[in-house]
Amino acid sequence: MSTIWKPSVTVAAIIERDGKFLLVEEETSDGIRFNQPAGHLDPGESLIEAVSRETLEETSFSFTPEALIGVYLSRFVSESTKEEVTYLRFAFTGTMGEQHDKPLDVGIIRTVWMTRDELLACQATHRSPLVLQCVDDHLLGKRSPLSLIYTHPSIRDHSYA
């Protein structure tokens, strides 16, 4: 077993419409929680591809990332299992596209639109302390160009050593 410590890389879509943010209500080992459309980076995909895929899987809406809001590091300890995980989250803003006729990902109960004040009021039910932080950074106008993110071809081509 490797002794190298590795954080879990995740992506999140921060989607605002008419002063409200798109969230998912999901079942977790610690109960029902609210989160942005978010999930893990899968092998062979870029961060941009991951956030588009996760948004589609969790909301059934297409998502086109337009800017990186921020990169976040947090530690999570499950209330129920006491498992400890460190997350490295890349949060993106962009445009929500068309809705597709497909079921939501396993564990997703529904999508919901919430204002920042509504999010603040239910902070105890957030999946992560980063949920509100990402919204606040979005509202502050924090944006970095997607060109800041580079994906080397070795991600898809396993002939690189």
C-alpha positions as a Markdown table, in Angstrom:
| # | Residue | x | y | z |
|---|---|---|---|---|
| 1 | Met | 0.0 | 0.0 | 0.0 |
| 2 | Ser | 1.3 | 3.4 | -0.9 |
| 3 | Thr | 2.1 | 5.8 | 1.9 |
| 4 | Ile | 1.7 | 8.9 | -0.3 |
| 5 | Trp | -1.2 | 11.1 | 0.9 |
| 6 | Lys | -3.6 | 12.0 | -1.9 |
| 7 | Pro | -6.6 | 14.4 | -1.6 |
| 8 | Ser | -9.8 | 13.6 | -3.4 |
| 9 | Val | -10.1 | 15.9 | -6.4 |
| 10 | Thr | -13.6 | 17.2 | -7.0 |
| 11 | Val | -15.4 | 19.7 | -9.3 |
| 12 | Ala | -18.4 | 21.8 | -8.7 |
| 13 | Ala | -20.7 | 23.9 | -10.9 |
| 14 | Ile | -21.9 | 27.3 | -9.4 |
| 15 | Ile | -24.9 | 28.2 | -11.5 |
| 16 | Glu | -26.9 | 31.4 | -10.8 |
| 17 | Arg | -30.2 | 32.4 | -12.3 |
| 18 | Asp | -32.3 | 35.3 | -11.2 |
| 19 | Gly | -30.4 | 35.6 | -7.9 |
| 20 | Lys | -30.8 | 31.9 | -7.0 |
| 21 | Phe | -28.3 | 29.1 | -7.2 |
| 22 | Leu | -28.8 | 25.6 | -8.5 |
| 23 | Leu | -28.3 | 22.9 | -5.9 |
| 24 | Val | -28.9 | 19.3 | -5.5 |
| 25 | Glu | -30.5 | 17.6 | -2.5 |
| 26 | Glu | -28.8 | 14.3 | -2.0 |
| 27 | Glu | -28.7 | 11.3 | 0.3 |
| 28 | Thr | -25.4 | 10.9 | 2.1 |
| 29 | Ser | -24.1 | 8.6 | 4.9 |
| 30 | Asp | -24.7 | 11.6 | 7.2 |
| 31 | Gly | -28.3 | 12.2 | 6.0 |
| 32 | Ile | -29.9 | 14.4 | 3.4 |
| 33 | Arg | -27.6 | 17.3 | 2.4 |
| 34 | Phe | -27.4 | 20.2 | -0.1 |
| 35 | Asn | -24.6 | 20.6 | -2.5 |
| 36 | Gln | -23.8 | 22.2 | -5.8 |
| 37 | Pro | -23.8 | 19.8 | -8.7 |
| 38 | Ala | -20.4 | 18.3 | -7.9 |
| 39 | Gly | -18.4 | 15.1 | -7.9 |
| 40 | His | -15.1 | 13.4 | -8.4 |
| 41 | Leu | -12.7 | 13.7 | -11.2 |
| 42 | Asp | -12.7 | 10.4 | -13.1 |
| 43 | Pro | -9.7 | 8.8 | -14.8 |
| 44 | Gly | -9.1 | 10.0 | -18.3 |
| 45 | Glu | -11.0 | 13.2 | -18.1 |
| 46 | Ser | -10.1 | 16.9 | -17.7 |
| 47 | Leu | -11.5 | 19.1 | -15.0 |
| 48 | Ile | -13.7 | 20.9 | -17.6 |
| 49 | Glu | -15.1 | 17.5 | -18.8 |
| 50 | Ala | -15.7 | 16.4 | -15.2 |
| 51 | Val | -17.7 | 19.4 | -14.2 |
| 52 | Ser | -19.9 | 19.2 | -17.3 |
| 53 | Arg | -20.4 | 15.4 | -16.8 |
| 54 | Glu | -21.2 | 15.8 | -13.1 |
| 55 | Thr | -23.7 | 18.6 | -13.7 |
| 56 | Leu | -25.5 | 16.5 | -16.3 |
| 57 | Glu | -25.6 | 13.4 | -14.1 |
| 58 | Glu | -26.9 | 15.2 | -11.1 |
| 59 | Thr | -29.3 | 17.7 | -12.6 |
| 60 | Ser | -30.0 | 16.4 | -16.2 |
| 61 | Phe | -28.9 | 19.9 | -17.5 |
| 62 | Ser | -26.0 | 20.5 | -19.8 |
| 63 | Phe | -23.4 | 22.8 | -18.4 |
| 64 | Thr | -20.7 | 24.8 | -20.2 |
| 65 | Pro | -18.0 | 26.1 | -17.9 |
| 66 | Glu | -16.8 | 29.6 | -18.6 |
| 67 | Ala | -14.5 | 30.5 | -15.7 |
| 68 | Leu | -12.8 | 29.0 | -12.7 |
| 69 | Ile | -14.1 | 30.6 | -9.5 |
| 70 | Gly | -11.5 | 29.1 | -7.2 |
| 71 | Val | -9.6 | 26.1 | -6.0 |
| 72 | Tyr | -10.5 | 25.0 | -2.4 |
| 73 | Leu | -9.0 | 22.6 | 0.1 |
| 74 | Ser | -11.0 | 21.3 | 3.0 |
| 75 | Arg | -11.0 | 18.3 | 5.4 |
| 76 | Phe | -14.2 | 16.4 | 6.1 |
| 77 | Val | -14.9 | 13.9 | 8.8 |
| 78 | Ser | -18.1 | 11.9 | 8.4 |
| 79 | Glu | -20.5 | 12.2 | 11.4 |
| 80 | Ser | -21.7 | 8.6 | 11.0 |
| 81 | Thr | -18.5 | 6.7 | 9.8 |
| 82 | Lys | -15.8 | 9.0 | 11.3 |
| 83 | Glu | -14.0 | 8.6 | 7.9 |
| 84 | Glu | -11.7 | 11.5 | 7.2 |
| 85 | Val | -11.2 | 12.8 | 3.7 |
| 86 | Thr | -9.4 | 15.9 | 2.3 |
| 87 | Tyr | -11.0 | 17.4 | -0.7 |
| 88 | Leu | -9.4 | 19.5 | -3.4 |
| 89 | Arg | -12.3 | 21.3 | -5.1 |
| 90 | Phe | -12.3 | 23.2 | -8.4 |
| 91 | Ala | -15.4 | 25.4 | -8.7 |
| 92 | Phe | -16.6 | 26.7 | -12.0 |
| 93 | Thr | -19.2 | 29.1 | -13.2 |
| 94 | Gly | -20.8 | 28.9 | -16.6 |
| 95 | Thr | -24.0 | 28.5 | -18.6 |
| 96 | Met | -26.7 | 26.0 | -18.0 |
| 97 | Gly | -27.9 | 24.5 | -21.2 |
| 98 | Glu | -30.8 | 22.3 | -22.2 |
| 99 | Gln | -32.4 | 19.7 | -19.9 |
| 100 | His | -32.1 | 16.1 | -21.1 |
| 101 | Asp | -34.6 | 13.4 | -20.6 |
| 102 | Lys | -32.5 | 11.2 | -18.2 |
| 103 | Pro | -32.8 | 10.2 | -14.6 |
| 104 | Leu | -30.8 | 12.0 | -11.9 |
| 105 | Asp | -27.7 | 10.2 | -10.5 |
| 106 | Val | -28.2 | 7.6 | -7.7 |
| 107 | Gly | -28.6 | 9.4 | -4.4 |
| 108 | Ile | -29.8 | 12.7 | -5.9 |
| 109 | Ile | -33.3 | 13.4 | -4.6 |
| 110 | Arg | -34.0 | 16.6 | -6.5 |
| 111 | Thr | -32.7 | 19.9 | -7.8 |
| 112 | Val | -33.6 | 23.1 | -6.0 |
| 113 | Trp | -32.9 | 26.8 | -6.6 |
| 114 | Met | -31.9 | 28.8 | -3.5 |
| 115 | Thr | -30.9 | 32.3 | -2.7 |
| 116 | Arg | -27.7 | 33.0 | -0.7 |
| 117 | Asp | -29.9 | 33.9 | 2.3 |
| 118 | Glu | -31.7 | 30.6 | 2.0 |
| 119 | Leu | -28.4 | 28.8 | 1.8 |
| 120 | Leu | -27.1 | 30.6 | 4.8 |
| 121 | Ala | -30.3 | 29.6 | 6.8 |
| 122 | Cys | -29.7 | 25.9 | 6.0 |
| 123 | Gln | -25.9 | 25.9 | 6.4 |
| 124 | Ala | -26.1 | 22.9 | 8.9 |
| 125 | Thr | -27.4 | 20.7 | 6.0 |
| 126 | His | -24.7 | 21.6 | 3.5 |
| 127 | Arg | -22.6 | 18.7 | 2.2 |
| 128 | Ser | -19.5 | 20.7 | 2.7 |
| 129 | Pro | -18.4 | 24.1 | 4.2 |
| 130 | Leu | -17.4 | 25.0 | 0.7 |
| 131 | Val | -20.9 | 25.2 | -0.6 |
| 132 | Leu | -21.5 | 28.7 | 0.8 |
| 133 | Gln | -17.8 | 29.8 | 0.3 |
| 134 | Cys | -18.1 | 29.0 | -3.5 |
| 135 | Val | -21.4 | 31.0 | -3.7 |
| 136 | Asp | -19.8 | 33.9 | -1.9 |
| 137 | Asp | -16.7 | 33.9 | -4.1 |
| 138 | His | -19.0 | 33.8 | -7.2 |
| 139 | Leu | -21.0 | 36.8 | -5.8 |
| 140 | Leu | -17.7 | 38.6 | -5.2 |
| 141 | Gly | -17.0 | 38.2 | -9.0 |
| 142 | Lys | -13.9 | 35.9 | -8.5 |
| 143 | Arg | -13.1 | 34.5 | -12.0 |
| 144 | Ser | -10.1 | 33.1 | -13.6 |
| 145 | Pro | -9.9 | 32.1 | -17.3 |
| 146 | Leu | -10.2 | 28.4 | -18.2 |
| 147 | Ser | -6.9 | 28.8 | -20.0 |
| 148 | Leu | -5.4 | 28.6 | -16.5 |
| 149 | Ile | -6.2 | 24.9 | -16.5 |
| 150 | Tyr | -4.0 | 22.6 | -18.7 |
| 151 | Thr | -4.6 | 18.9 | -19.3 |
| 152 | His | -1.6 | 17.0 | -20.6 |
| 153 | Pro | -2.3 | 14.4 | -23.3 |
| 154 | Ser | -1.0 | 11.7 | -21.0 |
| 155 | Ile | -4.4 | 11.8 | -19.2 |
| 156 | Arg | -5.9 | 10.1 | -22.2 |
| 157 | Asp | -2.9 | 8.4 | -23.8 |
| 158 | His | -1.5 | 5.7 | -21.5 |
| 159 | Ser | 1.6 | 5.2 | -23.6 |
| 160 | Tyr | 3.2 | 8.1 | -21.7 |
| 161 | Ala | 5.4 | 6.7 | -18.9 |
